[in-house]
Amino acid sequence: DVESSIPPEVMARIVAPDVLDTLSFLDVTGPSTAVVSGWFDLRGGGRNRYDAAGESGDLTLWGFPGAAAHVSLRGTGPRLEIPVFDGILSGGRATGGAHIVTQRSLAPCDAHTVWIRSHRARLAPLIRAARDPEASGRVPLGRLDGDLVLVIPEARHLEGWMGGGEVRVRDGNLGHIPLIGGLSRALGSVVSELDVAAYTDLRGTFDIDQGRIHSSDLRLESTLSSIAGRGSVGLDGTLDMRVQARVFRLNPLTAIVRLVTYPISRLFEYQLDGTLQDPEWSAVNLP
């Protein structure tokens, strides 16, 4: 039985280096404490039997800024379970867990499973962490709610990743996302009122399969217009999506108007190809 304020990565490097390598996505930079009970097999981890619980200060999760997390771990042989992760991620609450394989000598069919839920995370720090640190320009405001389940094969090939989830952004300024800004310019050349920079809400569900993120119900909305999208984004950054702009958002007062103008709204349709770094918008139907 050990209770310690030694940095967790130092303890892990001594008694369970394979765990440290597997948990590289979690970096604890602030003060932390841990309570550990059980057995560590120093000859390879095959006979590990331990439970651990920890409290941390500042941390990063896959490069995203966080703080004040409670984490519990359970090791059984070469497998590591994280039953509880509960903390602050980008100014909002994040909860989740994982089942992780800690020995790379296992069969390639073994996989890691990670699940996480975000509530009212601030969008701007997430965008800054996800893009090139040297990139300039404004970042979108807003709050993010989302769920993600991800299965990562031990071989780590992107084509083998599977999962799914949903995402919702509220009170944002999404026109500052370069990808959406390109659509804004394309639509603005046809109808000046379709200013995507005024769009504040984004929602949709998605699946991950064969190295691509697929969605059929993406929706980007403002008070007077909406954009529906379907298609896929590759984990390698390649794009294949179709979007359609409609002048009125669906509500009891505009539903009839939308029904009447549907043949016209259908003309505002675009195809998105290229990559995240170099997106290519092309008109499918225009007036």
PyMOL commands that set and color helices and strands:
alter all, ss='L'
color gray80, all
select helices_A, chain A and resi 8-15+17-22+123-130+158-160+174-176+178-188+196-198+255-265
alter helices_A, ss='H'
color red, helices_A
select strands_A, chain A and resi 2-4+26-28+32-39+49-56+59-61+64-76+79-89+92-101+111-122+143-153+162-170+201-209+212-221+226-234+239-246+269-274+279-285
alter strands_A, ss='S'
color yellow, strands_A
deselect
rebuild
show_as cartoon
